[in-house]
Amino acid sequence: MGETASLNIIKQTGNSETVVTKSRFIGYITPVKDASEAESVINTLRKKYNDARHNPWAYIVMEGDLLNKKCSDDGEPSQTAGKPILSVLEGAHLVNAVCVVTRYFGGVLLGTGGLVRAYSDAAAKALETIPVIPIRLGRNLEILCDYSDEGTVRRMLESREYVITNSSYAEKVTLSVLGPEEAGERLSLEITDRTGGRASVTMGDTEYI
């Protein structure tokens, strides 16, 4: 997974407002499901602050096992606005989040370093107002077992923090479960061992939980 090994999300919207040498910086960060929603948030804020000089932004969203990262300086000198905002998101290991920092120009040029600091600070302060929630990599498993072994299997799932996402009952019991990726292989071996080989476990896809 590389860069997606340890990730965080937010579930609330954060805001900040700072004044740097007469320029007003309004930070806004919010959770999104995908790139389309992130773009919608950006467009909404552009309309809300259409009298502002700049509305730089950045977002990171998950697309399968990959991270889609985008940013824009929105008219500020290259690498002085969008990239610093994106760096704040990256530093917090955030995914599925968009941040927009609106600037009302105060008539005094801040210089390259001043802009980088101002945009970074506005994004960071907006993030500081809300909780950051860790997520971890999960593994989907499908378990096929006898009715007589279902109770044993269910207790083992609970001990490994696996939850049942679907179940069906026919000739045998089929349980679809999701839990910590790092426990998947060991759990599979234990189920097979504890049921004397009567139960079978199929390893499925990974997803973040």
MIPAVO-910133 format. One line per field, with one value per residue: residue in one letter; x, y, z of N, C-alpha, C, O, CB in turn; chain. Coordinates in steps of 0.2 Angstrom, whole numbers, plus 2048, in hexadecimal, padded with zeros to 3 digits. Atoms other than C-alpha are relative to their C-alpha. Last residue first. Glycine has a CB too. Layout:
<recs>
residu: (A, ...)
nX: (X, ...)
nY: (Y, ...)
nZ: (Z, ...)
caX: (X, ...)
caY: (Y, ...)
caZ: (Z, ...)
cX: (X, ...)
cY: (Y, ...)
cZ: (Z, ...)
oX: (X, ...)
oY: (Y, ...)
oZ: (Z, ...)
cbX: (X, ...)
cbY: (Y, ...)
cbZ: (Z, ...)
chaine: (A, ...)
</recs>
This chain:
<recs>
residu: (I, Y, E, T, D, G, M, T, V, S, A, R, G, G, T, R, D, T, I, E, L, S, L, R, E, G, A, E, E, P, G, L, V, S, L, T, V, K, E, A, Y, S, S, N, T, I, V, Y, E, R, S, E, L, M, R, R, V, T, G, E, D, S, Y, D, C, L, I, E, L, N, R, G, L, R, I, P, I, V, P, I, T, E, L, A, K, A, A, A, D, S, Y, A, R, V, L, G, G, T, G, L, L, V, G, G, F, Y, R, T, V, V, C, V, A, N, V, L, H, A, G, E, L, V, S, L, I, P, K, G, A, T, Q, S, P, E, G, D, D, S, C, K, K, N, L, L, D, G, E, M, V, I, Y, A, W, P, N, H, R, A, D, N, Y, K, K, R, L, T, N, I, V, S, E, A, E, S, A, D, K, V, P, T, I, Y, G, I, F, R, S, K, T, V, V, T, E, S, N, G, T, Q, K, I, I, N, L, S, A, T, E, G, M)
nX: (806, 7FF, 803, 7FF, 7FD, 802, 7FD, 7FE, 800, 7FB, 801, 807, 800, 7FD, 805, 805, 7FD, 7FF, 807, 803, 7FD, 801, 806, 800, 7FD, 803, 802, 7FA, 7FC, 7F9, 7FC, 7FB, 7FE, 7FC, 7FF, 7FC, 800, 7FB, 7FE, 802, 800, 805, 800, 806, 803, 804, 807, 803, 803, 7FB, 7FA, 800, 800, 7FA, 7FC, 802, 7FE, 7F9, 7FF, 801, 7FA, 7FD, 804, 806, 7FF, 805, 7FF, 806, 800, 807, 800, 804, 802, 7FB, 803, 7FC, 802, 7FD, 7FC, 804, 806, 7FF, 800, 806, 804, 7FF, 803, 808, 803, 7FF, 804, 806, 802, 800, 806, 805, 800, 801, 7FB, 7FD, 7FE, 7F9, 7FC, 800, 7FA, 802, 7FC, 802, 7FE, 800, 7FF, 7FE, 800, 807, 803, 808, 802, 805, 7FD, 7FB, 804, 804, 7FB, 7FF, 806, 800, 7FB, 803, 807, 800, 7FE, 7FF, 7FA, 7FA, 7FD, 806, 7FE, 800, 800, 800, 7FE, 800, 802, 7FC, 7FA, 7FD, 803, 7FE, 805, 7FD, 804, 7FD, 803, 7FD, 803, 7FE, 7FB, 7FA, 7FD, 7FE, 7FB, 802, 806, 7FE, 7FC, 804, 804, 7FB, 7FF, 807, 801, 7FB, 803, 805, 7FE, 7FC, 800, 803, 7FF, 806, 7FF, 806, 7FF, 805, 800, 804, 804, 806, 7FE, 7F9, 7FE, 7FA, 7FF, 7FB, 7FF, 7FC, 7FD, 803, 808, 804, 805, 805, 804, 803, 800, 807, 802, 7FC, 804)
nY: (800, 7FC, 7FA, 7FC, 7FA, 7FC, 7F9, 7FD, 7F8, 7FD, 7F9, 800, 800, 807, 804, 801, 804, 807, 802, 802, 807, 806, 802, 804, 807, 805, 806, 804, 803, 7FD, 7FE, 7FA, 7FC, 7FB, 7F9, 7FC, 7F9, 7FD, 806, 805, 807, 804, 807, 804, 7FB, 803, 7FF, 801, 7FA, 7FD, 7FF, 7FA, 7FA, 7FE, 7FE, 7FA, 7FB, 7FF, 7FD, 7F8, 7FC, 802, 7FC, 804, 805, 805, 806, 804, 808, 804, 806, 806, 804, 805, 806, 805, 807, 805, 806, 806, 7FF, 801, 807, 803, 7FE, 804, 807, 800, 7FE, 806, 805, 7FE, 801, 807, 803, 7FE, 803, 808, 803, 804, 806, 801, 7FA, 7FA, 7FC, 7F9, 7FA, 7FA, 7FA, 7FA, 7FA, 7FA, 7F9, 7FE, 802, 800, 806, 803, 801, 805, 806, 801, 803, 808, 803, 800, 805, 806, 801, 7FC, 804, 807, 803, 7FE, 7F9, 7FC, 7FA, 7FB, 7FA, 7FA, 7FA, 7FB, 7FA, 7FB, 800, 807, 803, 807, 805, 807, 806, 806, 806, 807, 806, 807, 800, 801, 7F9, 7FE, 7FB, 7FD, 7FC, 7FA, 7FB, 7FC, 7FB, 7FB, 7FC, 7FD, 7FA, 7FB, 7FC, 7FC, 7FA, 801, 807, 801, 806, 804, 807, 805, 808, 804, 807, 804, 805, 7FD, 7FA, 7FF, 7FA, 7FC, 7F9, 7FC, 7F9, 7FC, 7FB, 7F9, 801, 7FB, 7FD, 7FD, 7FA, 7FD, 804, 801, 7FA, 7FA, 7FA)
nZ: (7FC, 7FA, 800, 7FA, 801, 805, 7FF, 806, 800, 805, 802, 803, 807, 802, 803, 7FB, 7FB, 803, 802, 7F9, 7FD, 804, 7FF, 7FA, 801, 805, 7FC, 7FD, 805, 801, 7FA, 801, 7FA, 803, 7FD, 803, 7FE, 7FB, 7FE, 805, 7FE, 804, 7FF, 804, 804, 805, 800, 806, 802, 804, 7FD, 7FB, 804, 802, 7FA, 7FE, 805, 7FF, 7FA, 801, 7FE, 7FA, 7FB, 7FE, 7FA, 801, 7FC, 800, 800, 801, 805, 7FE, 805, 802, 803, 803, 7FE, 806, 7FF, 801, 7FD, 7F8, 7FF, 801, 7FB, 7FA, 801, 800, 7FA, 7FC, 802, 7FF, 7F9, 7FE, 802, 7FC, 7F9, 801, 802, 7FB, 803, 7FF, 803, 7FB, 801, 802, 7FE, 803, 7FC, 804, 7FC, 805, 7FE, 800, 807, 801, 803, 7FC, 7FA, 800, 801, 7FA, 7FB, 801, 7FD, 7F9, 7FD, 800, 7FD, 7FA, 7FA, 800, 803, 7FC, 801, 802, 7FD, 805, 7FD, 804, 7FD, 805, 7FE, 802, 7FB, 7FF, 805, 802, 7FF, 801, 7FD, 801, 7FD, 801, 7FC, 801, 805, 7FD, 800, 807, 7FF, 7FA, 800, 805, 7FD, 7FB, 804, 803, 7FA, 7FF, 805, 7FF, 7FA, 802, 803, 806, 802, 807, 803, 7FF, 801, 800, 802, 7FD, 802, 7FC, 804, 803, 803, 801, 803, 7FE, 803, 7FC, 803, 7FC, 804, 7FF, 801, 7FC, 803, 7FB, 803, 7FA, 7FB, 7FD, 7FD, 800, 800)
caX: (7C2, 7CD, 7CB, 7D3, 7CC, 7C8, 7D0, 7C5, 7C3, 7BE, 7B6, 7B6, 7C9, 7C9, 7BE, 7CB, 7D9, 7D0, 7C9, 7DB, 7E3, 7D7, 7D9, 7EB, 7EA, 7DE, 7E5, 7F0, 7E1, 7D6, 7C4, 7B6, 7AB, 7A0, 799, 792, 78A, 788, 77A, 772, 774, 77A, 784, 789, 795, 79A, 7A7, 7B9, 7C1, 7CC, 7C3, 7B3, 7B7, 7BC, 7AC, 7A2, 7AC, 7A9, 796, 796, 79E, 78F, 787, 795, 7A1, 7A5, 7AE, 7B0, 7BD, 7BF, 7CF, 7D1, 7DE, 7DD, 7D5, 7DA, 7CE, 7D4, 7C9, 7C4, 7CB, 7DD, 7D9, 7D4, 7E4, 7EE, 7E6, 7E8, 7FA, 7FF, 7F8, 801, 811, 812, 80C, 81A, 827, 823, 820, 813, 80D, 803, 7F3, 7E8, 7E3, 7D4, 7DA, 7CF, 7D7, 7CE, 7D1, 7CA, 7CA, 7C8, 7D9, 7E3, 7F5, 7F6, 806, 7FE, 7EF, 7FB, 806, 7F7, 7F4, 806, 805, 7F5, 7FC, 80F, 813, 811, 80D, 7FB, 7EE, 7E3, 7F2, 7EA, 7EB, 7E8, 7EB, 7E3, 7E8, 7E9, 7E2, 7D1, 7CF, 7D2, 7D1, 7DE, 7D9, 7E1, 7DB, 7DF, 7D1, 7D9, 7D5, 7C4, 7B4, 7AE, 7AF, 79E, 7A0, 7B2, 7AC, 79F, 7AB, 7B8, 7AA, 7A4, 7B6, 7B8, 7A7, 7AE, 7BE, 7B6, 7AD, 7B1, 7B6, 7B8, 7C5, 7C3, 7D0, 7CD, 7DC, 7DB, 7E9, 7EE, 800, 7F9, 7E7, 7E0, 7D0, 7CD, 7C0, 7BD, 7B0, 7AC, 7AF, 7C2, 7CD, 7DE, 7EA, 7F8, 7FD, 7F7, 809, 80F, 800)
caY: (804, 805, 7F7, 7E7, 7DA, 7C8, 7BA, 7AA, 7A0, 78E, 785, 772, 772, 76C, 77B, 783, 781, 788, 797, 799, 799, 7A6, 7B1, 7B1, 7B6, 7C4, 7CC, 7D9, 7DF, 7E4, 7DF, 7DB, 7CB, 7C2, 7B3, 7A3, 796, 785, 77C, 78D, 79B, 7AC, 7BA, 7CB, 7D9, 7CF, 7D9, 7D4, 7DB, 7CB, 7C5, 7C9, 7BE, 7B0, 7B0, 7AF, 7A1, 797, 79A, 796, 785, 77A, 783, 77D, 78A, 795, 7A5, 7B4, 7C0, 7D3, 7DB, 7EC, 7FA, 807, 817, 825, 833, 845, 850, 862, 874, 86F, 86C, 87E, 884, 879, 880, 892, 88F, 886, 895, 8A2, 899, 896, 8A8, 8AF, 8A5, 8AA, 8BD, 8C4, 8D3, 8E0, 8E6, 8DC, 8CE, 8C4, 8B2, 8A2, 892, 882, 871, 861, 850, 83E, 839, 841, 83C, 84B, 850, 84D, 858, 866, 863, 865, 877, 87B, 875, 87F, 88F, 894, 886, 892, 8A4, 8A7, 8A6, 897, 88E, 87D, 86C, 85A, 849, 839, 82B, 819, 809, 80C, 81E, 827, 83A, 848, 85A, 86B, 87D, 88E, 89B, 8AC, 8BE, 8BD, 8C5, 8B3, 8AD, 8A3, 89F, 899, 88F, 886, 882, 87A, 870, 869, 865, 85B, 852, 84D, 847, 83B, 839, 84A, 850, 862, 86F, 882, 88F, 8A2, 8AD, 8C0, 8CA, 8D9, 8D3, 8C2, 8C1, 8B0, 8A7, 894, 887, 874, 869, 859, 846, 847, 838, 831, 825, 819, 80D, 817, 81D, 80C, 800)
caZ: (827, 818, 80B, 807, 7FB, 7FF, 808, 807, 817, 818, 827, 82A, 82C, 83E, 842, 84E, 841, 832, 83C, 844, 833, 82C, 83B, 839, 827, 82A, 83A, 831, 826, 835, 832, 826, 825, 819, 821, 818, 822, 81A, 810, 80F, 81B, 816, 81F, 81B, 823, 832, 83C, 840, 850, 852, 861, 85A, 84A, 856, 85F, 84E, 848, 858, 857, 844, 847, 848, 83A, 82F, 828, 819, 81D, 811, 816, 812, 819, 821, 820, 82D, 831, 83D, 841, 841, 84C, 847, 84B, 848, 835, 833, 83B, 830, 820, 826, 82B, 81B, 811, 81B, 81C, 809, 806, 811, 809, 7F7, 7FC, 806, 7FB, 804, 7FE, 80A, 7FD, 803, 803, 803, 809, 802, 80A, 803, 80C, 808, 80E, 81C, 820, 82B, 822, 812, 815, 81B, 80C, 801, 808, 805, 7F3, 7EF, 7F5, 7F1, 7E5, 7D6, 7DA, 7DF, 7D1, 7D7, 7DF, 7DB, 7E3, 7DF, 7E7, 7E2, 7EE, 7E8, 7F0, 7E8, 7E5, 7F5, 7F6, 7F9, 7F7, 7F4, 7F2, 7EE, 7EE, 7E9, 7E8, 7F1, 7EA, 7E4, 7F6, 7F6, 7E4, 7E6, 7F5, 7EC, 7DE, 7EA, 7F3, 7E2, 7DD, 7ED, 7EA, 7D9, 7E0, 7EC, 7FD, 804, 816, 819, 81B, 81A, 81D, 81C, 819, 81B, 814, 81F, 823, 827, 82E, 833, 832, 835, 831, 833, 82C, 834, 831, 82E, 828, 82C, 823, 827, 819, 80B, 806, 802, 800)
cX: (802, 7FA, 801, 7FD, 802, 804, 7FD, 802, 803, 7FF, 805, 7FE, 7F9, 7FF, 802, 7FA, 7FA, 802, 801, 7F9, 7FD, 803, 7FD, 7F9, 800, 802, 7FD, 7FD, 806, 804, 807, 804, 805, 802, 805, 800, 805, 7FF, 806, 802, 7FD, 800, 7FA, 801, 7FA, 7FC, 7FD, 7F8, 7FD, 7FD, 806, 806, 800, 800, 807, 804, 7FF, 803, 808, 801, 7FF, 806, 803, 7FC, 7FA, 801, 7FA, 801, 7FA, 802, 7F9, 800, 7FD, 7FE, 805, 7FC, 804, 7FF, 802, 804, 7FB, 7F9, 800, 7FF, 7F9, 7FC, 801, 7FE, 7F9, 7FD, 800, 7FA, 7F9, 7FE, 800, 7F9, 7FA, 7FF, 7FF, 806, 804, 803, 807, 804, 800, 806, 7FD, 805, 7FF, 802, 801, 801, 802, 7FE, 7F8, 7FE, 7F8, 7FE, 7FC, 803, 805, 7FC, 7FD, 805, 800, 7FA, 801, 805, 7FE, 7F9, 800, 803, 801, 806, 805, 803, 7FB, 802, 800, 800, 800, 801, 801, 7FD, 805, 805, 803, 7FD, 802, 7FA, 804, 7FB, 804, 7FE, 804, 7FC, 802, 805, 807, 803, 802, 805, 7FF, 7FA, 802, 803, 7FB, 7FC, 804, 801, 7FA, 7FF, 805, 7FD, 7FB, 802, 805, 801, 7FC, 801, 7FA, 802, 7FA, 801, 7FB, 800, 7FC, 7FC, 7FA, 801, 808, 802, 806, 800, 805, 801, 803, 804, 7FD, 7F9, 7FD, 7FA, 7FB, 7FC, 7FD, 800, 7F9, 7FD, 804)
cY: (805, 800, 804, 807, 804, 807, 804, 807, 802, 807, 802, 807, 800, 800, 7FA, 7FC, 7FE, 7FB, 7F9, 7FD, 7FE, 7FA, 7FA, 7FE, 7FC, 7F9, 7FB, 7FA, 7FB, 7FB, 802, 801, 805, 805, 804, 807, 804, 807, 801, 7F9, 7FB, 7F9, 7FC, 7F9, 7FD, 805, 7FC, 801, 800, 807, 803, 801, 806, 806, 802, 803, 807, 805, 801, 803, 807, 804, 7FE, 804, 7FC, 7FB, 7FC, 7F9, 7FD, 7F9, 7FD, 7FB, 7FA, 7FB, 7FB, 7FA, 7FB, 7F9, 7FD, 7FA, 7F9, 801, 7FF, 7F9, 7FE, 802, 7FC, 7F9, 800, 801, 7F9, 7FB, 802, 7FF, 7F9, 7FD, 802, 7FD, 7F8, 7FD, 7FC, 7F9, 7FF, 805, 806, 804, 806, 806, 806, 806, 806, 806, 805, 806, 802, 7FE, 7FF, 7F9, 7FD, 7FF, 7FA, 7FA, 7FF, 7FD, 7F8, 7FD, 800, 7FA, 7F9, 7FF, 804, 7FD, 7F9, 7FD, 802, 807, 806, 807, 806, 806, 806, 807, 805, 807, 806, 800, 7F9, 7FE, 7F9, 7FB, 7F9, 7FA, 7FA, 7FB, 7FA, 7FB, 7F9, 800, 7FF, 807, 803, 806, 804, 804, 806, 806, 804, 805, 806, 805, 804, 806, 805, 804, 805, 807, 7FE, 7F8, 7FF, 7F9, 7FC, 7F9, 7FC, 7F9, 7FC, 7F9, 7FC, 7FC, 803, 806, 800, 806, 803, 807, 804, 807, 805, 805, 807, 7FE, 806, 803, 802, 806, 802, 7FC, 800, 806, 806)
cZ: (806, 804, 807, 7FF, 806, 7FF, 7FA, 801, 7F9, 800, 7FB, 7FD, 7FD, 7F8, 7FD, 7FE, 805, 805, 7FE, 7FF, 806, 802, 7FC, 802, 806, 7FF, 7FB, 804, 803, 7FB, 7FF, 807, 7FE, 805, 7FD, 804, 7FD, 801, 806, 803, 7FB, 803, 7FC, 803, 7FC, 7FC, 7FA, 801, 7F9, 7FD, 7FC, 803, 805, 7FC, 7FE, 806, 802, 7FB, 801, 807, 800, 802, 807, 805, 801, 805, 7FE, 803, 7FF, 800, 800, 7FB, 802, 7FB, 7FF, 7FD, 7FC, 803, 7FA, 802, 800, 803, 808, 802, 7FF, 806, 807, 7FF, 800, 807, 804, 7FE, 801, 807, 802, 7FE, 804, 807, 800, 7FE, 806, 7FE, 801, 7FD, 804, 801, 7FD, 802, 7FB, 805, 7FB, 805, 7FB, 803, 800, 7F9, 7FF, 7FE, 806, 807, 801, 800, 807, 805, 7FF, 803, 808, 803, 800, 804, 806, 806, 801, 7FC, 804, 7FF, 7FF, 804, 7FB, 804, 7FB, 804, 7FA, 803, 7FE, 805, 7FF, 7FA, 7FE, 801, 7FF, 803, 7FF, 803, 7FF, 804, 7FE, 7FA, 803, 800, 7F9, 801, 806, 7FF, 7FC, 803, 804, 7FC, 7FE, 806, 801, 7FC, 802, 805, 7FE, 7FD, 7FA, 7FF, 7F9, 7FD, 802, 7FE, 801, 7FE, 804, 7FD, 805, 7FB, 7FB, 7FC, 800, 7FC, 803, 7FC, 804, 7FD, 805, 7FC, 801, 7FF, 805, 7FC, 805, 7FE, 806, 806, 803, 804, 800)
oX: (7FD, 7F4, 803, 7FB, 7FF, 80A, 7FE, 7FE, 809, 7FA, 80B, 7FB, 7F9, 7FF, 7FE, 7F6, 7F9, 7FF, 7FD, 7F7, 7FC, 7FF, 7FA, 7F9, 7FE, 7FF, 7FB, 802, 807, 804, 809, 800, 809, 7FE, 80B, 7FB, 80B, 7FB, 806, 801, 7F7, 805, 7F5, 806, 7F5, 7F8, 800, 7F5, 7FD, 800, 80B, 808, 803, 805, 80A, 806, 803, 807, 80A, 804, 804, 808, 802, 7FF, 7F4, 806, 7F4, 806, 7F4, 806, 7F7, 802, 7FF, 7F8, 80B, 7F7, 804, 801, 7FF, 80B, 7F6, 7F9, 7FD, 7FA, 7F5, 7F9, 7FD, 7F8, 7F6, 7FA, 7FB, 7F6, 7F6, 7FA, 7FB, 7F5, 7F8, 7FB, 7FA, 80A, 808, 800, 80B, 805, 7FB, 809, 7FC, 806, 802, 7FF, 804, 7FD, 806, 7F9, 7F5, 802, 7F5, 7FA, 7FE, 804, 803, 7FC, 7FF, 803, 7FE, 7FB, 800, 802, 7FD, 7F8, 802, 808, 7FE, 805, 809, 800, 7FB, 800, 802, 7FE, 803, 7FD, 806, 7F7, 80A, 805, 808, 7F7, 807, 7F6, 808, 7F7, 809, 7FA, 802, 7FA, 803, 804, 80B, 806, 808, 803, 7FD, 7FB, 803, 800, 7FA, 7FC, 803, 7FF, 7FA, 800, 803, 7FB, 7FB, 801, 808, 805, 7F7, 805, 7F7, 805, 7F6, 800, 7FB, 7FE, 7FF, 7F6, 7FA, 800, 80B, 7FF, 806, 7FE, 806, 802, 801, 809, 7F6, 7F7, 7FF, 7FB, 7F9, 7FF, 7FA, 7FB, 7F7, 7FC, 802)
oY: (805, 801, 800, 809, 802, 807, 802, 80B, 800, 80A, 800, 807, 800, 7FB, 7F6, 7F9, 7F8, 7F5, 7F4, 7F8, 7F8, 7F4, 7F6, 7F8, 7F6, 7F4, 7F6, 7F6, 7F6, 7F5, 803, 803, 805, 807, 802, 80A, 801, 80A, 7FD, 7F7, 7FC, 7F7, 7FF, 7F6, 800, 808, 7FC, 7FE, 805, 809, 806, 807, 80B, 80A, 806, 809, 80B, 809, 807, 809, 80B, 805, 803, 808, 7FE, 7F8, 7FD, 7F5, 800, 7F6, 7FC, 7FC, 7F6, 7FB, 7FD, 7F8, 7FB, 7F7, 7FD, 7FA, 7F9, 7FF, 7FB, 7F7, 7FC, 7FE, 7F8, 7F7, 7FD, 7FD, 7F6, 7F9, 7FF, 7FB, 7F6, 7FB, 7FE, 7F9, 7F6, 7FA, 7FF, 7F4, 803, 80A, 80A, 805, 807, 807, 807, 807, 806, 807, 804, 807, 804, 7FF, 7FA, 7F6, 7FA, 7F9, 7F5, 7F6, 7FB, 7F8, 7F5, 7FA, 7FB, 7F6, 7F6, 801, 802, 800, 7F6, 7F9, 807, 80C, 80B, 808, 804, 807, 805, 809, 806, 807, 807, 802, 7F8, 7FF, 7F8, 7FB, 7F9, 7FC, 7FA, 7FB, 7F5, 7FC, 7F8, 7FE, 804, 809, 803, 80B, 80A, 80B, 80C, 80B, 80A, 80C, 80C, 80B, 80A, 80C, 80B, 80A, 80B, 80C, 7F9, 7F5, 803, 7F9, 7FD, 7F8, 7FE, 7F7, 7FC, 7F8, 7F9, 7FD, 804, 806, 800, 806, 804, 808, 803, 808, 806, 804, 807, 7FC, 806, 804, 7FF, 80B, 7FF, 7FA, 804, 805, 80C)
oZ: (80B, 802, 80C, 7F9, 80C, 801, 7F4, 804, 7F7, 801, 7FC, 7F8, 7F6, 7F5, 7FA, 802, 807, 805, 800, 802, 807, 802, 7FE, 804, 806, 800, 7FE, 805, 801, 7FC, 7F9, 80C, 7F9, 809, 7FC, 804, 7FD, 7FE, 80A, 809, 7F9, 805, 7FB, 804, 7FA, 7FE, 7F5, 805, 7F5, 7F8, 7FE, 804, 804, 7FC, 800, 806, 802, 7FD, 803, 807, 801, 808, 80B, 808, 7FE, 806, 7FF, 801, 801, 7FC, 805, 7F5, 807, 7F9, 7FE, 800, 7F6, 808, 7F5, 801, 803, 809, 80B, 805, 804, 809, 809, 802, 805, 809, 806, 802, 805, 809, 804, 802, 808, 808, 803, 803, 809, 800, 7FE, 800, 804, 806, 7F7, 808, 7F6, 80A, 7F6, 80A, 7F7, 807, 806, 7F4, 800, 801, 80A, 809, 804, 805, 80A, 807, 804, 808, 80B, 807, 806, 80A, 80B, 809, 806, 7F8, 802, 802, 802, 80A, 7F5, 80A, 7F6, 808, 7F7, 804, 801, 80B, 7FD, 7F9, 7FA, 806, 7FA, 807, 7FB, 808, 7FC, 80A, 7F8, 7F5, 803, 7FB, 7F8, 803, 806, 7FE, 7FE, 804, 803, 7FD, 800, 806, 800, 7FE, 804, 804, 7FE, 800, 7FA, 801, 7F8, 7F9, 807, 7F9, 806, 7F8, 80A, 7F7, 80A, 7F9, 7F5, 7F6, 805, 7F6, 809, 7F6, 80A, 7F6, 80A, 7F9, 801, 7F9, 80A, 7F6, 80A, 7FC, 80A, 808, 807, 80A, 7FE)
cbX: (7FF, 803, 7F8, 808, 7FC, 7F9, 808, 7FB, 805, 7FF, 7FF, 7FB, 804, 7FC, 7FC, 7FD, 806, 805, 7FD, 7FF, 808, 802, 7FB, 803, 807, 7FF, 7FA, 803, 803, 804, 800, 7FD, 803, 7FD, 802, 7FF, 800, 807, 804, 803, 7FB, 801, 7FE, 801, 805, 7FC, 7FE, 802, 805, 802, 803, 7FA, 7F9, 803, 800, 7F9, 7FE, 803, 7FD, 7F8, 806, 802, 7F9, 803, 802, 800, 801, 7FE, 804, 7FC, 806, 7F9, 807, 802, 7FC, 805, 7F9, 807, 7FB, 7FD, 7FC, 805, 806, 7FE, 800, 808, 804, 7FE, 803, 808, 801, 7FE, 805, 807, 800, 7FF, 807, 805, 807, 7FB, 805, 802, 7FD, 802, 802, 7FA, 807, 7F9, 808, 7F9, 807, 7FB, 804, 7FB, 800, 7FE, 802, 7FA, 802, 805, 7FC, 7FC, 806, 802, 7FA, 802, 807, 7FF, 7FC, 801, 807, 804, 806, 7FF, 7FA, 7FB, 807, 7F9, 806, 7FA, 807, 7F9, 805, 800, 804, 802, 802, 7FF, 7FA, 805, 7F9, 807, 7F9, 808, 7F9, 808, 806, 801, 7FC, 7FA, 806, 801, 7FA, 802, 806, 7FD, 7FC, 805, 804, 7FB, 800, 807, 7FF, 7FA, 805, 7FC, 7F9, 803, 7FD, 7FA, 807, 7FA, 806, 7F9, 807, 7F9, 805, 802, 806, 803, 7FD, 806, 7F9, 807, 7F9, 807, 7FA, 801, 7FE, 802, 7FA, 803, 7FC, 806, 808, 7FB, 800, 801, 7FB)
cbY: (7F9, 807, 800, 801, 805, 802, 800, 7FF, 802, 7FD, 805, 7FE, 7FA, 7FB, 804, 807, 803, 800, 804, 806, 802, 802, 806, 804, 801, 804, 802, 805, 804, 800, 7FA, 806, 7FC, 804, 7FE, 801, 801, 7FE, 7FC, 801, 800, 800, 7FF, 801, 803, 7FA, 807, 7F9, 805, 7FB, 7F9, 7FE, 800, 7FA, 7FA, 800, 7FE, 7F9, 7FC, 801, 7FE, 7F9, 7FD, 7F9, 804, 7FD, 802, 7FF, 7FE, 802, 7FB, 802, 7FE, 7FC, 802, 7FD, 7FF, 802, 7FB, 7FF, 805, 806, 7FD, 801, 808, 801, 7FC, 804, 807, 7FF, 7FE, 806, 805, 7FD, 800, 808, 802, 7FD, 801, 7FB, 801, 801, 806, 7FE, 801, 803, 7FF, 802, 800, 802, 7FF, 801, 801, 7FA, 7F9, 808, 7FA, 805, 807, 801, 800, 806, 805, 7FF, 803, 807, 800, 7FE, 805, 807, 7FE, 7FE, 804, 7FD, 805, 800, 802, 802, 801, 800, 800, 800, 803, 801, 7FA, 7FD, 804, 7FB, 802, 7FE, 7FF, 800, 7FE, 802, 7FF, 7FF, 804, 7FA, 804, 800, 7FD, 7FB, 7FC, 7FC, 7FD, 7FB, 7FC, 7FE, 7FC, 7FB, 7FD, 7FD, 7FB, 7FB, 7FE, 7FC, 7FD, 804, 7FA, 804, 7FE, 803, 7FE, 803, 7FD, 803, 7FC, 807, 7FF, 7F9, 806, 7FB, 804, 7FD, 804, 7FD, 804, 801, 7FB, 807, 7FB, 805, 7FE, 801, 7FE, 7FE, 806, 802, 800)
cbZ: (803, 7FE, 7FF, 800, 7FB, 802, 800, 7FA, 806, 7F9, 806, 805, 7FD, 803, 7FB, 802, 804, 7FA, 7FB, 804, 801, 7F9, 7FF, 806, 7FD, 7FA, 805, 805, 7FB, 806, 805, 7FD, 806, 7FA, 808, 7F8, 808, 7FE, 7FB, 7F9, 807, 7F9, 808, 7F9, 7FB, 803, 800, 7FD, 800, 7FA, 803, 805, 7FC, 7FB, 805, 802, 7F9, 7FF, 806, 7FE, 7FA, 801, 7FF, 803, 806, 7F8, 807, 7F8, 806, 7FA, 802, 801, 7FC, 807, 7F9, 804, 7FF, 7FF, 804, 7F9, 7FD, 802, 7FD, 7F8, 801, 802, 7FA, 7FA, 803, 801, 7F9, 7FC, 804, 7FF, 7F8, 7FF, 804, 7FC, 804, 803, 7FA, 808, 802, 806, 7F9, 805, 7FD, 801, 802, 7FD, 804, 7FB, 807, 802, 7FF, 800, 805, 801, 803, 7FA, 7FA, 802, 800, 7F8, 7FC, 802, 7FD, 7F9, 7FD, 7FF, 7FF, 7FA, 803, 807, 800, 806, 7FD, 7FD, 805, 7FB, 804, 7FC, 806, 7F8, 7FE, 7FA, 7F9, 806, 7FB, 805, 7FC, 804, 7FD, 802, 7FE, 801, 802, 804, 804, 7FC, 804, 806, 7FE, 7F9, 804, 805, 7FA, 7FC, 805, 801, 7F9, 800, 806, 7FD, 7FA, 7FB, 7FE, 7FB, 805, 7FD, 804, 7FB, 805, 7FD, 801, 800, 7FB, 7FC, 7FB, 7FD, 803, 800, 800, 7FF, 800, 801, 7FC, 808, 805, 7FF, 7FE, 804, 7FA, 805, 802, 7FA, 7FB, 7F9, 806)
chaine: (A, A, A, A, A, A, A, A, A, A, A, A, A, A, A, A, A, A, A, A, A, A, A, A, A, A, A, A, A, A, A, A, A, A, A, A, A, A, A, A, A, A, A, A, A, A, A, A, A, A, A, A, A, A, A, A, A, A, A, A, A, A, A, A, A, A, A, A, A, A, A, A, A, A, A, A, A, A, A, A, A, A, A, A, A, A, A, A, A, A, A, A, A, A, A, A, A, A, A, A, A, A, A, A, A, A, A, A, A, A, A, A, A, A, A, A, A, A, A, A, A, A, A, A, A, A, A, A, A, A, A, A, A, A, A, A, A, A, A, A, A, A, A, A, A, A, A, A, A, A, A, A, A, A, A, A, A, A, A, A, A, A, A, A, A, A, A, A, A, A, A, A, A, A, A, A, A, A, A, A, A, A, A, A, A, A, A, A, A, A, A, A, A, A, A, A, A, A, A, A, A, A, A, A, A, A, A, A, A)
</recs>
